[in-house]
Amino acid sequence: MRSLWVLHRRLVVAVAIVVALVLSTVVVLAESHRVVPHKKESPASGPAARGNQVAPKTATHSIKQSQSKSPIRHLIPKSLVDPSQTAVQKRVDTELAQAETQASIAVAREAGVPAPAVSVTYPSIPTADRSDPSAYAVAFATELLDTNYATQSRAALLAWAEHEEAPNTLPGVPTAVAGKALVLSLADPNLPGGTPSPLPSEAEWAIDSQSSVVQSVSGIQAEVDPDWTEIVSEGWQPRDPLMTIETVTGTMTVTTGGQAAPPESFSLTLTLGSAAHVRAGYGAVAAGDWTLN
């Protein structure tokens, strides 16, 4: 079996972020001022360097075949399983658990996340999309990325993300911080171990709003990440039977002040899991590996 490092990075985007919190100050996400690592843009050009944008909520999507804050929201799903303790299972579980330290967990416990909320601009993902991981990944990515910066808010997006979260049930992640992984992966990717996020910082969001920036995505496809397929095929099992990683790709178009830039292709990974602590079906555990070309 090949080295787990690349897979480990994707599998535990959320775990790595929790580990990295030991080096950060307590995160208050609603007032975060960290800069999100994406392509930089000038105030005049808006996020044209991130991608290209037109009217939101007009994307067309397709799905590739998939393989099969309140403490209450942070409860672990009741549907967890106890995998057989094979050599592969023990080794991978140990590697994941060793990514944790008591100091990082202590800081993560103090990190703030917004209360879960939906709105007209950020509605709950339809029940029909919650039974299939690829369908959920497409719906989640669409709502995450289609943005009119002048009429939508970053705080509302993060509250929606907390509404859509699924707990991180990987080894070494305490229940108390399991439900924070998604919002932290979106809002604080600059922490060591984090990966690029499509979400602009609070300051960048304000600049895009003033520049009348609108971005939309189209042609979205989602399929199981090859690294996930490989590790599962080798015999490792997640405690959460619904846990999987989807690679999401598509095209982003950015319009600044009514002027559209050429479309660019994007990709990101979404770790998904069971949202059974609040509703049936899938939820999002973490987002990362954002790229825009």
Secondary structure, DSSP 8 states (H G I E B T S, - for coil): ---SHHHHHHHTHHHHHHHHGGGS---BGGG------S----TTTGGGGT-B--STT---B---------GGGG---TT-------HHHHHHHHHHHTT--HHHHHHHHH-B-------SSS----GGGSSSHHHHHHHHHHHHH-EETTTS-HHHHHHHHHHTB----STT--HHHHTTHHHHHHH-TTSTT----SS--HHHHHHHHHTTEEEEEEEEEEEE-HHHHHHHHTT---SSTT-EEEEEEEEEEEEETTEE---EEEEEEEEEEE-TTTSSSEEEEEEEEEEE-
